[in-house]
Amino acid sequence: NVIASSIKTVERYQLVLKRMLDIIGGIVGSILTLLIAVILCPVIKKQSPGPLFFTQTRVGKNGRKFKIYKFRSMYIDAEERKKELQAQNEMGDNLMFKMEHDPRITKVGKFLRKTSIDEFPQFFNVLKGDMSLVGTRPPTEDEFEQYNNYYRRRMSITPGLTGMWQVKGRGVVTEFEDVVKLDLEYIDKWSLSLDFKIMLQTVGVVLFGKGAK
């Protein structure tokens, strides 16, 4: 049995192995997240009263919506203030928001983002099956609504904690078109060995803080 995409075929056993790796990684990552949460909770709340976790609706495989989890790195009014800052978006096409000196980020939030610790709660998403360890970046609902058919092809797989964009374009790519190219490159070349390669590269990116802002 094979599962076919528009470009290549993937053996079912490969997808089963990928999911098994996700479950193992999700369990280990979730345990680490809970340990980190014990330390971070008082620090985050001291700098900005509010919840420890940030939740947001994202769009996953084939347009399915889910709640993504992160350690909160911004002030609680961050989503409302996003519209005010849209003119300063470094992604020229406004299909993805990125700003180097985002005033919505707390002091501890800057550290969390630089070290990618804010992403750890997404291991819960991986365990639930909303996300994979490696995949494409899940867009927000507003971003997804602006997608054309070409962009939507990046939604043909389960989104990931990390991916081609994080290891190749993070901090460098400023056009969404280039993000899509990297995502489609991942989809077209996908293999278990590519996933392992990206995970290893991600460790290097996180340790050296490459492109983290």
N, C-alpha and C positions, 0 to 999 in steps of 0.2 A: 504494500500500500504506500502511496505517495500523496503528499499534499502539494498542490501546485500553486505558484504565484504567477504573475504575468511574465516573469523572466526565467525562473529556474524551478526545478522540482526539489523537494526536500523529503527525505525518508522519514516516515512516522517515528521510527525509533530515535532519530536525532532530536525530534521535538520532545519525546518522552524523557530523554536524557537531559535536555535543556531544562525541562520543568523539574526534574529531580534535583538538579544543581540549584535551581531557584529555591526549592523548598529547604534544602540543606543550608544554603546561604541566608535564606530568610530567617530560619530558626536562630542561627548563630548571630546574625545581625540584630535581630529583635532582642536577644538577651543582652547584647552590648548596649543597645539603645536604652533599655531599662536601667542599666547600671549608670550610664551617662546622665540619664534624666534625674537621678537622685542628686547628682552634683550640680547640674545646671539649673534645676527648678528655682532655688532661692536666688541665684544670680540673675536669671532672666526676669523674675518677678520684681526684684529690687530695682532694676534699671527701668522697667516699664511694666506697671501693673497690668495683669491680664492673663490669659491662658498660657500654659507652657508650650502647647502645640499649636501650630498654624495649620488650618485645614482649608482646602480650596477644591472646587470642582474642576477636574481636568477631563480631557477627552482621550480615550484609549483606543485599543484595537477596534477597527470597523466602526468608529464613532461612538463606542460605548462610554458613558460617563461614569466617573468614580471620584471618590474623595481622596486627595493626596495628603499625606502627613509630613510635616517638617517641624523641627524645633523653631519656635518663633524668633526671628532675627530682626523683626521690624516693630515699630510702634503699632498699636492696635488700630489706628486710623489709616494705615498704609494704603489699603485698597481705594479709599475715598480720595486720597492725595495723588494717586497715580494719574488721574486725568489732568491735574494741574502740571504735572511733570512730563506729560507726553511730548511736548515740544522739544525736550532735551533728550529724547530717546536716541541712543547711539545706533540702533538698528534702523537704517534709513527708511525702510518700507513699512514700519509700524506693525509688522506681523509677529513681532516678538519684542518684549520690552527689556532694555538693558541700559544701565546708567552707572558710570564709574563711581561717582561720588553721590550716591543716592541718600538724601537727607532723611529718608524714612527708616534707615537702618540704625539700630542701636549700637552702642560701643561693643557690647559683647556679641552682637549680631555680626559685626565686621569680622571678629575672630572666628565665629562659627562658620561664616561663609568662606573665609580664606582657607580654613582647614577642611571644609566640606562636612563638618560635624552636623550642620543643620539638616543635612540630607538623610541622616541615619534613620529617622522614623519611617522612611520609605521602605525599609526592610519589612515593615508590617504589610505594606502594599504588595511587596513581592510574595510574601507568605500567603496572602489572600488570593493572589493570581491576577490582581489588577495590573501589576508590573512584572518585569523580568529583571535579572541582574544587569543584563546588557540589552539595549534596544534603541529606540528613538525617543526624543524628548516629547513628553505629553503636553500638548498645548492647552491653554485656557479656553473656555467656551467662546470668548470674544475673538480670540485668535483663529479658532477653528472656523467660525462663521465667515471669515474672510478668505478661506482657502478656495483655490480653484481645483479642478480635477487632478492636475499634476501634483499639487501640494498634498492632496488627500491620499495619494499613494503611500506616503510615509506613515499613514495610519493603518496599513495593511498588516502590521505586526504588533505584538505587545510592546508598549513603551518600556524603557529601561532606566535603571538607576544611573547607569553610565552608557556611553555609546561613542560612536565615531566622532561626533561633534565635540564631546568633552575632551577627548584626547588629541584631536587634531586642530580644532578650531576655537577652543575656549580662549577668550581674551584676544583673539585675532580676527575672527570672522565678524563683520559688521553688516552683512546683508543676509536676509533670510534665505534668499535664493541659494547661497552657499551652504547654509545649514541643511537645506533640502537635498542638495547634491551629495553631501556627506552621508545623510540618512539613507538615501537611495543606493549609494555605494555599498553601505552596510547590508541593506536588504538583498542586493544583487549578488554580493559575494559571501553571504552568510554561511558560516560553518561553526562547529563547536570550537575548532582551533582558533578561529577569528575571535570568538567570545573570550577565550582564555587570554589571547594576546591583548585585547582591549582592557580586560580586567587588570592585567599586569601593568599596562601603561597607565591605567587610572591610578594605581598605587603610587607611581612615580609622580604623576601630576599633582596628587594630593599632598605627598610628602614635601615637594618643592614649591607648592603653591602656584604652579604655573597657570597663568590666566585667571586666577581667582580674584574676584572683585566683589 
